[in-house]
Amino acid sequence: MITSTIEIAAPPAKVRDILLNFSAYPAWHTEWLKEIQVKDSNKTPQTLSSGDKIEVNIENFKFVAEVKENSENLFSWQGPPVFTIAGLHKFHMEPANNGASTVFTQTEDLKGILSFIMSSSLLGKKMAAHFDIFHRDLKARAERA
């Protein structure tokens, strides 16, 4: 599993609002997670539920993922297998400092025959570095917004 955590000086509800405002990503993050689009035009990011589909663009690699959870403290999706590796991606938002700040954790739980190549000592280092950049940008956005 690849994991990255940061503390953000903003309450979890605010961090979640920024995270789920997919269309605003280009205003604050352009390096890794390029875009997320809701596939069902009758849904919004806030109303997505388990089983709904989203199109994700990570470094110009587009794929359709299935939402697994969209709750107050967790937004997650299951990506399709790519070269026998499938990832369960999670964004955790936990309150800290009596709710004044957020411990934001991003994880990717990889499964499949070749998933070992994504360990933290191999290609997973690059993914963890991308998580860190996303966190830096999210933190900056949440703390100034």
Backbone torsions as a table, in degrees:
resi	resn	phi	psi	omega
1	MET	NA	138.7	177.2
2	ILE	-104.5	130.6	-174.0
3	THR	-137.7	143.0	173.4
4	SER	-144.4	138.8	-177.2
5	THR	-133.8	145.9	175.7
6	ILE	-147.0	150.1	173.6
7	GLU	-99.8	133.0	-177.3
8	ILE	-117.9	129.8	-178.7
9	ALA	-80.8	63.7	177.0
10	ALA	-158.5	148.0	-179.3
11	PRO	-66.3	154.7	-178.5
12	PRO	-55.1	-36.7	-179.6
13	ALA	-62.1	-39.1	179.0
14	LYS	-68.4	-43.0	178.6
15	VAL	-62.5	-42.6	179.0
16	ARG	-62.9	-42.6	178.2
17	ASP	-58.7	-42.4	179.3
18	ILE	-68.1	-44.4	179.8
19	LEU	-59.5	-41.3	-176.6
20	LEU	-85.7	-3.5	175.6
21	ASN	-86.6	70.0	-173.0
22	PHE	-55.0	-39.2	-175.7
23	SER	-67.0	-18.8	-179.2
24	ALA	-89.9	-4.4	-178.3
25	TYR	-51.0	-44.7	-178.2
26	PRO	-59.0	-20.7	179.3
27	ALA	-76.5	-20.2	-176.3
28	TRP	-134.6	-13.5	178.9
29	HIS	-146.7	121.4	-176.9
30	THR	-129.4	1.9	-170.0
31	GLU	-91.0	-34.3	-171.3
32	TRP	-129.8	-66.3	179.4
33	LEU	-85.5	93.2	-171.5
34	LYS	-72.9	-36.9	-172.7
35	GLU	-167.2	146.9	168.6
36	ILE	-132.4	131.6	177.8
37	GLN	-126.8	136.8	175.2
38	VAL	-76.9	129.7	-177.0
39	LYS	-77.0	-32.3	-178.6
40	ASP	-92.2	114.5	-176.9
41	SER	-66.1	-12.6	176.9
42	ASN	-86.7	-2.0	-178.3
43	LYS	-111.8	157.2	169.8
44	THR	-117.9	165.3	176.9
45	PRO	-54.8	-35.8	-178.6
46	GLN	-70.2	-27.2	-177.4
47	THR	-99.1	3.6	177.1
48	LEU	-61.1	143.4	177.2
49	SER	-138.1	173.0	-177.6
50	SER	-52.0	129.9	-179.3
51	GLY	98.9	-20.0	177.4
52	ASP	-68.1	155.6	-177.4
53	LYS	-108.3	143.0	173.2
54	ILE	-131.6	149.9	172.6
55	GLU	-101.9	125.4	-176.1
56	VAL	-112.9	137.8	176.5
57	ASN	-120.3	105.9	177.1
58	ILE	-113.0	114.6	-179.0
59	GLU	50.5	43.8	178.3
60	ASN	66.3	17.4	169.7
61	PHE	-104.4	111.2	-176.4
62	LYS	-98.9	140.0	176.6
63	PHE	-152.8	157.9	176.4
64	VAL	-97.4	128.2	-179.6
65	ALA	-118.3	158.6	177.7
66	GLU	-104.9	125.6	176.8
67	VAL	-64.9	132.2	177.6
68	LYS	-103.0	-37.1	178.0
69	GLU	-154.6	143.7	175.8
70	ASN	-142.8	86.1	-176.8
71	SER	-123.5	-179.5	-178.6
72	GLU	-55.6	-35.7	-174.9
73	ASN	-114.6	2.1	-176.2
74	LEU	-151.6	132.8	168.7
75	PHE	-125.6	124.0	-178.1
76	SER	-142.1	155.4	176.0
77	TRP	-142.6	155.9	174.6
78	GLN	-108.2	120.2	177.2
79	GLY	-84.3	163.3	179.0
80	PRO	-77.0	159.7	176.2
81	PRO	-64.3	134.8	175.0
82	VAL	-128.5	117.8	-175.5
83	PHE	51.4	46.6	179.9
84	THR	67.2	8.5	179.3
85	ILE	-110.7	127.5	176.5
86	ALA	-121.9	140.7	-177.1
87	GLY	-121.6	137.1	170.9
88	LEU	-99.8	111.8	-174.8
89	HIS	-100.0	131.9	-177.6
90	LYS	-133.0	139.7	170.8
91	PHE	-116.3	111.8	179.9
92	HIS	-100.6	136.5	177.3
93	MET	-128.4	103.0	-177.8
94	GLU	-111.6	136.1	179.1
95	PRO	-67.7	146.2	174.6
96	ALA	-139.0	163.8	178.3
97	ASN	50.6	51.9	179.8
98	ASN	57.2	33.5	177.1
99	GLY	87.4	-0.7	-179.3
100	ALA	-77.9	-19.4	179.2
101	SER	-138.4	175.0	-174.3
102	THR	-130.4	133.6	167.0
103	VAL	-93.3	110.9	-176.0
104	PHE	-103.7	121.8	-179.2
105	THR	-125.5	133.5	177.4
106	GLN	-116.4	131.2	179.4
107	THR	-131.8	155.0	172.8
108	GLU	-134.5	113.2	178.8
109	ASP	-100.6	110.1	-173.0
110	LEU	-99.5	136.3	178.6
111	LYS	-129.7	152.6	177.0
112	GLY	130.3	166.0	-175.5
113	ILE	-56.5	-40.6	-176.3
114	LEU	-99.2	12.7	-175.7
115	SER	-62.4	-22.2	179.6
116	PHE	-60.7	-25.7	-179.5
117	ILE	-71.1	-14.2	178.2
118	MET	-97.3	14.3	178.6
119	SER	-63.0	164.0	-177.0
120	SER	-62.6	-17.5	179.8
121	SER	-93.0	-8.4	-179.7
122	LEU	-117.1	-122.6	-178.0
123	LEU	-67.3	-18.5	178.0
124	GLY	-62.3	-25.5	177.0
125	LYS	-59.3	-41.5	179.9
126	LYS	-66.0	-42.5	179.5
127	MET	-64.0	-43.0	178.9
128	ALA	-61.9	-38.0	177.9
129	ALA	-65.0	-38.1	176.5
130	HIS	-66.0	-40.5	176.1
131	PHE	-57.7	-45.3	-178.6
132	ASP	-61.1	-40.5	178.7
133	ILE	-65.9	-43.9	177.5
134	PHE	-59.5	-43.4	179.4
135	HIS	-62.4	-43.8	178.7
136	ARG	-58.0	-45.6	-178.2
137	ASP	-69.0	-40.7	177.7
138	LEU	-63.3	-43.1	178.9
139	LYS	-60.1	-48.0	-179.7
140	ALA	-60.3	-43.0	-179.5
141	ARG	-65.1	-46.5	-176.7
142	ALA	-68.9	-35.7	-176.5
143	GLU	-80.6	-17.3	177.2
144	ARG	-103.3	-19.7	-176.7
145	ALA	-72.5	NA	NA
